[in-house]
């Protein structure tokens, strides 16, 4: 579900591009799973999309990016954009003090991928990370405001704020739905980096640099691996509009 925040940002920034969205709803969440399992799932998802002749691929999941981006980028003949490097680059640009916080799923945080990406750009950066798994459930339930969400956010972020960070990376694609709440909690002195928006900008740049920009009219297709009805209901909230051309598929053979 969280990848829909990336899709929405891409559709808003590049409205002439046709998009095919694959949500692996049968096997989420990826966050607690082993790196080997995540890489296998990512390969199967990529194969499904390549069969549909995509010209570029976005891994709209921080955990899958952390564990599978490099192998997919090396093995596929199309550009592969992850959500980690764009967010890391924007965080380095935004920080004043070099103290950067990162929040994400347990899998993303344990992988250390944001720390490595940030320090590859700015070796002296001080990176502090915090796994915030409950944010995913809050986003999917629509509890993005109110006392429960606020107390959860203050409990998670208290330690990072105590480290005097001045920039916070939303290192999970669900978290942009909590952006307004998180802005209230961290205050105006901390810049929030939305990895969805950063990824949309990077995707537009890759398409332009490769001379493969779309000219419209855009088609939008959605595929899920389980429970299309629930996905469609939640997706309308994530995307802010109706979801059409939605199908359930089996990644084993790509058929209904």
N, C-alpha and C positions, 0 to 999 in steps of 0.2 A: 504493500500500500504506500509506503513512504516514497517510493520512486515516482509517484504521481506528482509530488512537489517539483521534482526535476522536470518531468514532462510538461507541467504547466508553465514553468519558466521558459523552457525551450519553445513551446508553442507561442508564448507571448512575444518572445524576442525574435523568432523566426517564423512568422505566420504563414509563409508560403511553402514551408517544408511539410511533406507528408510524413506521418509518424506511425510506427508500429510499436505498440507497447505490450510487453509480455510480463505479467505478474505471476510469479511462482507461488500462488496462494496455497497450494497443497503442502508445501514444504517449509514455509516461513514459520517462525523467524530464523534467519540465518545467523544472527548474532551469537547464540550460544553454541553453535555447531563447530566441529573441528575444521581447521583449514583445508584438510584433504576433502572433506565432504562438500564444503563450499566451492572448492575448485571444480569438483565433479558436477555439481549442480550448474555452475556457471558455464562449463563447456557444453552441457546439454541445452541450456537456454540459448547460447550463442549459435549453436548448430541450427536450432529452430529458426532463428532470425536470418542467418546466412542463406538458408533455403528459400527465404522470401526476398532475396536479392537486395538487401539493404546496402546503402552506399557508405554508411558510417554507423557505428554502434556506441551507445552510451551505457555504461554500467551504472545504473541509477541506484546504487546501494553502496554504502561505505564499507560494509563488511566484505562484500564480493569484490569491491575494488581493492581492498587491502590484500586479499588472498589470491585473487585471480587476474588482476589487470595485466601484470607483466607477461604471464603465459599466454593470455588471449591476444595481447598486442603483438607478440612475437609470432603467433601461429596463424593469425587471420590476415587476409589480403585487403581489409578495409580499415580505416582509422578507428581506433578504439579509445574512447574518452572515459576516464574515470572521474569520480567526484572528489578525490583526495587532493590531487595536485592543484586544481584551480582554487580550492578553498585555502590550501596552505599558502599559495602565492598571494592571495588577497589578504590573508592574515598578516603576512610579513610586510605588505605595503601599508596596512592600516595601523600597525603597532607603533607607538612612540617610544616606549620603554624597552621593548624586546621581550616583555613578559606576556606570554600568550597562553590562554586556557583552551582546552579542547574537551568537548563532551560528546559521548557517543555510546553505542552498545558495548557490551562487555567484549565481544569479538574484535571490534574496531580498536578499542582502547588497549586491549592486551596485545594486539599485533604491533603497536608502536608505529604504525604507518604514518600518522600525522606528524609525530615527532621527527621521524627521518626526513619527511618531505619538507618540513619547515626548516630544519637545520641544514638541509642541502642547499637552501636558498640563503639562509642567514645562520651561519654556524654558531654565533654567540647567543642565539635566542634561548630564553628560558621557557620551556614548555611544561605546563602542568595539565594533567589529564584526569578526567573523572567519568566513570561509567554511570549512565543514568537510565537504566532499563525501563523504569516505570513510565518515562516520558512517551514511549511507544504506545503503551496501553491507553494513556490519557489522550493522545492524539487520535487514536482510532475510535475511542468512545465519544470523542467530541468534548471532553472535559478540558478545554484549553483556557478556561478562566475559572474564577471562583476559589474558595478557600482550600479545597483539596489540591488543586493544581499549584496554587501559590505556596502552600506549605511544603509540598514535594520539591518544588523548585528551590525554595530557600534552604531546605535541608541538603540538597545535592550541591548547590553552588556556594554555600557558605565558606567551605574550605578554599575554593579557588579565589573567591574575593579576598579572603584573608592573605592570599599570596600576592595581592596587589597587581593582578593581571589588568591590562588595559584593552585587551582584545579577547573575544571568546568565539571560537569556531563551533558552529552547530554541525557536528560531525556525524549526524544521522539524518536521513532524508525525511523522517517524520517530524523532526524538531522545528522546521519552519512554521508549522501550524501553531506552535507555542511561542512564536517570535514576539508577539506583543506582550505576553506575560513575562517572558525572559528579559525584555527591555526594561520593564518596570522593576524587576528584581535586581538586575545588575546596575541600573542607573545610567546616567548620561555619560559618565566617564569611561565606560567600557563599550568598545565598538563590537557589534555582533556581525559575524561573517556567515552569511547564508550560502552554504555550499551549493544549493540548487541554483541560485542566481549566478554564482561564479561559474558553474558548469555550463549553464546556458550560454554565457558569454564565450567560454572556451569552445563550445560546440560551433557557434556561429563563426568564430575565427578559423577553426579547422576547415569548415566547409568553404569559406571564402578563399583561404589560402590554397585549397586543393582545386578550386574552380568547379566545385560540385554543388553550388547553391541551387536550391529549388526555385522554380518560377511560378508555382501554383498551377491550378487550384489544389489546395492541400487536402489529402485524404487522411483520416484518422481511424486506425483500427486498434482494437484492444483484445488481447488474449489472456486468459487465466487458466491455471491448472486445476482449480477447484472452486466450487461455490460462486458461480458467476453472478447470481442474484445479489448476494451480500456485497460482492465487490462493486457491482454497479451502483448500489445504494451509497456505499462509502465514497466511491470515486466521485460522485457528483459533489460531495462536500469538499473533497480535496481539490477538484478542478474548477469548482464554481459554476458548473453547467452540466447539461445532460451528456451521457455517455452512449454513443451509438456504435454499431458494428462490433459488438462484444460477443466473443465465443469462448467456450471452454475447450481446451486441447490437452492432449497427452504428449509430454515432451519425448516420449519414447518413439512416437511415429508422426507427431504433428497433426494427427487427425482428430476429429470430434469424438 
